[in-house]
Amino acid sequence: MLTDTTIRKAKAADKPKKLSDSRGLFLLITIKGAKLWRMAYRYNGKQKTLCIGKYPDISLSEARKHVEHAKVGLAKGIDPSASKKALKETREGELANSFEVIAREWHKTYMTNKSDGHAKKVLRFLEKDVFPWLGGRPLTRIEAPEILTLLRRIEERGANELAHTVKRITNQIFRYGIATGRAIRNPVPDLQGALETATVTHHAAITDPSKIGELLRASYGYTGGFTTQCALKLSFLVMLRPGEIRHAEWSEIDLERKEWRIAAEKMKMKQEHIIPLSSQVLEIFKEIQPLTGAGRFVFPSVRTNDRPMSENTINGALRRLGYTGKEMTAHGFRTMASTRLNESHLFHPDTIERQLAHGERDSVRAAYNRAQHLPERIKMMQWWADYLDTLRLNNNVITFQQKAM
């Protein structure tokens, strides 16, 4: 019988040697000094060897337990080596079909028609709130209570809307797993009604004309970085999402043609977007061109010209001007423009929607939008810039005469 002391003191020799224990268990010591547990046994009249593991990863007492388990299997006609191989293959198969593996495959496939920013945000949700708990679990073994526990954990942080978002993402991953033959059932629908109702929060925006004028005057008096001031001014004028502004590249902007063309892959709706440039926008670009025109980005990071400014820069500037997140956000400039332009009744609603680069589900309106109708958009963008100038310079509240389209 072996002892721990005997095993620890055992040294390698010029050829492999065996130290026997009992019931077929022995320790194989290789020429290089590795100590490997083995079990000799007979199955169907043939002499075979079961590989148990390496010492000291597996102790003497643990090795003996492996032997006892193998002996029980042999008594039932089960070959322990074949059983171990089958278990290994099962575990490898489960790992290949784990939630994380399938989720990343779904993300790579499903997010091809989404913006880079949205795709990164979804992956961040998965990596932070899902993978640590479900990532290593085989999709076929995950049940509704496990998912509910995960979602409750998010709810407890007060992130009810995020919990519903993660639920929708998880549902899509299970549906993808079923479609690709790696899951049989989707447990997510079983959670219907189990979460607290999500409160939809819209981006805070200033839409009152007099308050828009106040914000404009404050922005033109911004004392922070010049690049940030220019990006802040531009936010009023171009009706773009914050990410689309901060990722602006000089190669996209044609000052002669007075156009800014953003490639489809950079837009949320995956369609090329054209922004007619008003004279006020042209002035902003010409002001900042001597500073950043030699680089790629119009609004580069303060740390390096190889990256755009931070996603928090505009919101940070608004906070510095004294506006809270409940009063105004970087995304709120789009709401500001949409609200005032629609209330003006001077421009077709589809023109406004097209300039906002919104998707269009209605086939008739979608066809209208595809026509781009640039002449009306050019007129609208210049009108909007002039209107903002009037609010900023005259401090007048301009009312619109109501009229039918």
C-alpha positions as CSV (number, residue, x, y, z in Angstrom):
1,M,0.0,0.0,0.0
2,L,1.2,3.5,-0.9
3,T,1.5,6.4,1.5
4,D,1.7,10.1,0.9
5,T,5.3,10.1,2.2
6,T,6.3,7.3,-0.1
7,I,4.9,9.1,-3.1
8,R,6.5,12.5,-2.2
9,K,9.9,10.9,-1.8
10,A,9.7,8.8,-5.0
11,K,12.3,9.9,-7.6
12,A,12.6,9.4,-11.3
13,A,14.9,6.7,-12.7
14,D,16.5,6.0,-16.0
15,K,13.3,4.2,-17.1
16,P,9.6,4.5,-16.1
17,K,8.7,2.7,-12.9
18,K,5.5,1.7,-11.1
19,L,4.6,2.0,-7.5
20,S,1.6,-0.3,-6.7
21,D,-1.2,0.5,-4.3
22,S,-4.2,-1.9,-4.3
23,R,-7.2,-2.9,-6.4
24,G,-5.1,-2.3,-9.6
25,L,-4.1,1.3,-8.7
26,F,-0.5,2.2,-9.3
27,L,1.6,5.4,-9.6
28,L,3.6,5.6,-12.9
29,I,6.8,7.8,-12.5
30,T,8.2,8.9,-15.9
31,I,11.8,9.5,-16.7
32,K,11.2,13.2,-16.4
33,G,9.7,12.8,-13.0
34,A,6.0,13.2,-13.7
35,K,3.8,11.1,-11.3
36,L,0.7,9.7,-13.0
37,W,-2.1,7.7,-11.5
38,R,-3.1,4.6,-13.4
39,M,-5.5,1.7,-12.8
40,A,-4.9,-1.8,-14.3
41,Y,-8.1,-3.8,-15.0
42,R,-9.6,-6.5,-17.3
43,Y,-12.6,-5.9,-19.5
44,N,-14.1,-8.6,-21.8
45,G,-11.0,-10.7,-21.2
46,K,-8.5,-8.0,-22.2
47,Q,-6.0,-6.2,-20.1
48,K,-6.5,-2.4,-20.1
49,T,-5.3,0.7,-18.3
50,L,-7.4,3.6,-17.0
51,C,-5.6,7.0,-16.9
52,I,-6.8,8.8,-13.7
53,G,-4.7,11.9,-13.5
54,K,-1.6,13.5,-12.2
55,Y,-0.2,13.7,-8.7
56,P,-0.4,16.0,-6.7
57,D,-3.4,17.4,-8.6
58,I,-5.1,14.2,-7.6
59,S,-4.2,13.0,-4.1
60,L,-3.8,9.3,-3.1
61,S,-7.2,9.3,-1.4
62,E,-8.9,10.8,-4.5
63,A,-7.2,8.3,-6.8
64,R,-8.5,5.5,-4.6
65,K,-12.1,7.0,-4.9
66,H,-11.7,6.9,-8.7
67,V,-10.8,3.3,-8.5
68,E,-13.8,2.5,-6.4
69,H,-16.1,4.3,-8.8
70,A,-14.5,2.4,-11.8
71,K,-14.9,-1.0,-10.0
72,V,-18.7,-0.2,-9.5
73,G,-18.9,0.5,-13.2
74,L,-17.1,-2.7,-14.1
75,A,-19.5,-4.7,-12.0
76,K,-22.3,-3.3,-14.2
77,G,-20.4,-4.2,-17.4
78,I,-19.2,-0.6,-18.0
79,D,-15.7,0.0,-19.4
80,P,-14.2,2.9,-17.3
81,S,-11.9,4.0,-20.1
82,A,-14.8,4.2,-22.6
83,S,-17.0,5.9,-20.0
84,K,-14.3,8.5,-19.3
85,K,-13.8,9.2,-23.1
86,A,-17.6,9.6,-23.6
87,L,-17.8,12.0,-20.6
88,K,-15.0,14.0,-22.0
89,E,-16.6,14.2,-25.4
90,T,-19.9,15.2,-23.8
91,R,-18.2,18.0,-21.8
92,E,-16.4,19.2,-24.9
93,G,-19.7,19.2,-26.8
94,E,-21.4,21.2,-24.0
95,L,-18.6,23.7,-24.0
96,A,-18.9,24.2,-27.7
97,N,-22.6,24.7,-27.2
98,S,-22.3,26.9,-24.2
99,F,-24.4,30.1,-23.9
100,E,-21.4,32.3,-24.4
101,V,-20.2,30.5,-27.5
102,I,-23.7,30.6,-29.1
103,A,-24.3,34.2,-27.9
104,R,-21.1,35.5,-29.5
105,E,-21.9,33.7,-32.7
106,W,-25.4,35.2,-32.7
107,H,-23.9,38.6,-32.0
108,K,-21.5,38.3,-34.9
109,T,-24.4,37.2,-37.3
110,Y,-27.2,39.4,-36.0
111,M,-25.3,42.6,-35.5
112,T,-24.0,42.9,-39.1
113,N,-26.8,45.3,-40.0
114,K,-26.5,47.4,-36.8
115,S,-24.3,50.3,-36.0
116,D,-20.9,49.6,-34.4
117,G,-22.0,51.6,-31.3
118,H,-25.2,49.5,-30.9
119,A,-23.3,46.2,-31.4
120,K,-20.7,47.1,-28.8
121,K,-23.4,48.1,-26.3
122,V,-25.2,44.8,-26.7
123,L,-21.9,42.9,-26.3
124,R,-21.1,44.9,-23.2
125,F,-24.5,44.0,-21.7
126,L,-23.8,40.3,-22.3
127,E,-20.2,40.4,-20.9
128,K,-21.2,42.3,-17.8
129,D,-24.6,41.0,-16.9
130,V,-25.0,37.5,-18.5
131,F,-21.8,35.7,-19.3
132,P,-20.4,35.6,-15.7
133,W,-23.5,33.5,-14.6
134,L,-24.7,31.7,-17.7
135,G,-21.7,31.9,-20.1
136,G,-20.3,28.5,-19.4
137,R,-23.7,26.7,-19.2
138,P,-24.8,24.5,-22.1
139,L,-27.8,26.2,-23.7
140,T,-29.9,23.0,-23.4
141,R,-29.5,23.0,-19.6
142,I,-30.5,26.6,-18.8
143,E,-34.0,26.9,-17.4
144,A,-36.3,29.8,-16.8
145,P,-35.5,30.1,-13.0
146,E,-31.8,30.7,-13.8
147,I,-32.6,33.4,-16.3
148,L,-35.1,35.0,-13.8
149,T,-32.4,35.1,-11.1
150,L,-30.0,36.9,-13.5
151,L,-32.7,39.4,-14.5
152,R,-33.7,40.0,-10.8
153,R,-30.0,40.8,-10.1
154,I,-30.2,43.6,-12.7
155,E,-33.6,44.9,-11.4
156,E,-32.1,45.1,-7.9
157,R,-29.7,47.8,-9.3
158,G,-32.7,49.8,-10.3
159,A,-32.1,49.1,-14.0
160,N,-35.5,47.8,-14.9
161,E,-35.3,48.9,-18.5
162,L,-32.0,47.1,-18.9
163,A,-33.5,43.9,-17.4
164,H,-36.1,43.9,-20.1
165,T,-33.4,44.6,-22.8
166,V,-31.3,41.7,-21.5
167,K,-34.4,39.5,-21.5
168,R,-35.1,40.4,-25.2
169,I,-31.4,39.7,-26.1
170,T,-31.5,36.3,-24.3
171,N,-34.7,35.4,-26.1
172,Q,-33.1,36.1,-29.4
173,I,-30.0,34.0,-28.5
174,F,-32.2,31.0,-27.6
175,R,-34.2,31.3,-30.8
176,Y,-30.8,31.4,-32.7
177,G,-29.7,28.3,-30.8
178,I,-32.9,26.4,-31.8
179,A,-32.6,27.6,-35.4
180,T,-29.0,26.3,-35.6
181,G,-29.9,22.9,-34.0
182,R,-28.2,23.4,-30.7
183,A,-31.2,23.9,-28.5
184,I,-34.6,22.3,-28.4
185,R,-36.6,24.7,-26.2
186,N,-36.6,28.5,-25.4
187,P,-37.4,29.1,-21.7
188,V,-37.5,32.9,-22.0
189,P,-41.2,33.1,-22.9
190,D,-42.0,31.4,-19.6
191,L,-40.9,34.6,-17.9
192,Q,-43.8,36.6,-19.3
193,G,-45.0,39.0,-16.6
194,A,-42.2,38.0,-14.2
195,L,-40.4,41.4,-14.4
196,E,-41.4,44.8,-13.2
197,T,-42.8,47.0,-15.9
198,A,-40.0,49.0,-17.5
199,T,-40.4,52.8,-17.4
200,V,-39.3,54.2,-20.7
201,T,-37.1,57.2,-20.3
202,H,-36.7,59.6,-23.2
203,H,-33.7,61.7,-23.8
204,A,-34.1,65.0,-22.0
205,A,-34.4,67.9,-24.5
206,I,-35.1,71.6,-24.5
207,T,-37.8,72.6,-27.0
208,D,-39.2,75.9,-25.7
209,P,-37.9,78.7,-28.0
210,S,-36.9,81.1,-25.2
211,K,-34.9,78.3,-23.4
212,I,-33.3,77.2,-26.7
213,G,-32.0,80.8,-27.0
214,E,-30.6,80.7,-23.5
215,L,-28.9,77.4,-24.2
216,L,-27.4,78.8,-27.4
217,R,-26.0,81.8,-25.7
218,A,-24.5,79.7,-23.0
219,S,-23.0,77.3,-25.6
220,Y,-21.4,80.2,-27.6
221,G,-19.9,81.4,-24.3
222,Y,-18.5,78.0,-23.4
223,T,-15.0,78.4,-21.9
224,G,-13.8,74.8,-22.2
225,G,-11.8,73.4,-25.1
226,F,-12.2,74.9,-28.5
227,T,-12.9,71.5,-30.1
228,T,-15.6,70.8,-27.6
229,Q,-17.2,74.2,-28.2
230,C,-17.3,73.6,-32.0
231,A,-18.9,70.1,-31.5
232,L,-21.4,71.7,-29.1
233,K,-22.4,74.4,-31.6
234,L,-22.6,71.8,-34.4
235,S,-25.0,69.6,-32.3
236,F,-27.7,72.3,-32.6
237,L,-27.4,72.4,-36.4
238,V,-27.0,69.0,-38.0
239,M,-29.7,66.8,-36.4
240,L,-27.3,63.9,-35.9
241,R,-26.8,61.4,-33.2
242,P,-24.0,62.2,-30.7
243,G,-21.9,59.3,-31.9
244,E,-22.3,60.4,-35.5
245,I,-21.0,63.9,-34.7
246,R,-18.0,62.7,-32.6
247,H,-17.0,60.3,-35.4
248,A,-17.1,62.9,-38.1
249,E,-14.1,62.6,-40.5
250,W,-12.7,65.2,-42.8
251,S,-12.9,62.8,-45.7
252,E,-16.7,62.8,-45.4
253,I,-17.0,66.6,-45.6
254,D,-17.1,68.5,-48.9
255,L,-17.0,72.2,-48.1
256,E,-17.2,73.1,-51.8
257,R,-20.4,71.1,-52.4
258,K,-21.7,72.0,-48.9
259,E,-22.3,68.3,-48.1
260,W,-21.4,65.9,-45.4
261,R,-21.8,62.3,-46.5
262,I,-21.7,59.5,-43.8
263,A,-21.2,56.0,-45.1
264,A,-23.9,53.4,-44.5
265,E,-21.8,51.3,-42.1
266,K,-21.5,54.2,-39.7
267,M,-25.2,54.9,-39.5
268,K,-27.7,53.2,-37.2
269,M,-30.1,52.3,-40.1
270,K,-27.2,51.2,-42.4
271,Q,-28.0,53.7,-45.1
272,E,-25.7,56.4,-46.5
273,H,-26.8,59.8,-45.0
274,I,-26.3,63.2,-46.5
275,I,-26.3,66.4,-44.4
276,P,-26.7,69.6,-46.4
277,L,-24.3,72.1,-44.8
278,S,-25.8,75.5,-43.9
279,S,-23.6,78.6,-44.0
280,Q,-23.4,78.4,-40.2
281,V,-22.1,74.8,-40.3
282,L,-19.6,75.7,-42.9
283,E,-18.3,78.5,-40.7
284,I,-17.8,76.0,-37.8
285,F,-15.9,73.6,-40.0
286,K,-13.7,76.4,-41.4
287,E,-12.9,77.6,-37.9
288,I,-11.7,74.2,-36.7
289,Q,-10.0,73.0,-39.9
290,P,-6.7,74.7,-39.1
291,L,-6.6,72.9,-35.8
292,T,-7.7,69.3,-36.7
293,G,-7.8,69.3,-40.6
294,A,-4.5,67.5,-41.0
295,G,-5.9,64.5,-39.1
296,R,-8.7,62.0,-39.6
297,F,-11.3,63.2,-37.1
298,V,-12.9,66.6,-37.0
299,F,-13.2,66.3,-33.3
300,P,-10.3,64.1,-32.1
301,S,-9.7,62.9,-28.5
302,V,-7.8,65.2,-26.3
303,R,-5.3,62.4,-25.7
304,T,-4.7,61.2,-29.3
305,N,-5.6,62.2,-32.8
306,D,-6.1,58.6,-33.7
307,R,-9.5,58.4,-31.9
308,P,-12.6,60.6,-31.8
309,M,-13.6,62.6,-28.8
310,S,-15.1,60.8,-25.8
311,E,-18.8,59.8,-26.0
312,N,-19.3,61.8,-22.8
313,T,-17.8,65.1,-24.0
314,I,-20.9,66.9,-25.1
315,N,-22.9,65.8,-22.1
316,G,-20.0,66.9,-20.0
317,A,-20.0,70.3,-21.6
318,L,-23.8,70.6,-20.9
319,R,-23.2,69.8,-17.3
320,R,-20.4,72.3,-17.1
321,L,-22.9,74.9,-18.5
322,G,-25.3,74.1,-15.6
323,Y,-27.7,71.8,-17.4
324,T,-28.6,68.5,-15.6
325,G,-29.3,65.2,-17.3
326,K,-33.0,65.8,-16.7
327,E,-32.9,69.1,-18.6
328,M,-30.8,68.5,-21.6
329,T,-28.7,65.7,-23.2
330,A,-26.5,65.4,-26.2
331,H,-29.2,63.3,-27.9
332,G,-31.8,65.9,-27.0
333,F,-30.6,68.2,-29.9
334,R,-32.4,65.9,-32.3
335,T,-35.6,66.1,-30.3
336,M,-35.2,69.9,-30.2
337,A,-34.9,70.2,-34.0
338,S,-37.6,67.6,-34.7
339,T,-40.1,69.3,-32.4
340,R,-39.5,72.9,-33.6
341,L,-39.4,71.9,-37.3
342,N,-42.6,69.9,-37.1
343,E,-44.4,72.7,-35.2
344,S,-43.3,75.2,-37.9
345,H,-45.5,73.4,-40.5
346,L,-43.0,74.7,-43.1
347,F,-41.6,71.4,-44.2
348,H,-43.0,68.0,-45.1
349,P,-42.8,65.6,-42.1
350,D,-41.0,63.0,-44.3
351,T,-38.3,65.6,-45.1
352,I,-37.7,66.0,-41.4
353,E,-37.7,62.3,-40.8
354,R,-35.2,61.7,-43.6
355,Q,-32.9,64.3,-42.2
356,L,-33.1,62.7,-38.8
357,A,-32.1,59.4,-40.6
358,H,-35.0,57.5,-39.1
359,G,-36.0,54.1,-40.4
360,E,-39.3,53.9,-42.3
361,R,-41.6,50.9,-42.0
362,D,-44.3,52.2,-44.3
363,S,-43.5,51.2,-47.8
364,V,-45.0,54.3,-49.5
365,R,-43.1,56.7,-47.2
366,A,-40.0,54.6,-47.5
367,A,-40.1,55.0,-51.3
368,Y,-40.6,58.8,-50.8
369,N,-37.6,58.9,-48.5
370,R,-35.3,57.0,-50.9
371,A,-35.7,59.9,-53.3
372,Q,-33.6,61.9,-50.8
373,H,-35.5,65.1,-51.7
374,L,-32.3,67.1,-51.1
375,P,-33.6,70.5,-52.4
376,E,-36.2,70.7,-49.6
377,R,-33.7,69.4,-47.1
378,I,-31.1,72.0,-48.1
379,K,-33.7,74.7,-47.7
380,M,-34.8,73.3,-44.3
381,M,-31.3,73.0,-42.9
382,Q,-30.5,76.6,-43.8
383,W,-33.8,77.8,-42.3
384,W,-33.2,75.9,-39.1
385,A,-29.7,77.5,-38.7
386,D,-31.1,81.0,-39.4
387,Y,-33.9,80.3,-36.9
388,L,-31.4,79.3,-34.2
389,D,-29.4,82.5,-34.9
390,T,-32.5,84.6,-34.4
391,L,-33.2,82.9,-31.1
392,R,-29.6,83.4,-29.9
393,L,-29.1,87.0,-31.1
394,N,-32.5,88.6,-30.6
395,N,-33.8,86.6,-27.6
396,N,-37.2,86.6,-29.2
397,V,-39.7,83.8,-28.9
398,I,-40.8,83.1,-32.4
399,T,-44.2,81.6,-32.9
400,F,-45.3,79.8,-36.0
401,Q,-48.5,80.5,-37.9
402,Q,-50.5,77.3,-38.0
403,K,-51.3,76.1,-41.4
404,A,-52.2,72.8,-43.1
405,M,-49.7,71.0,-45.2
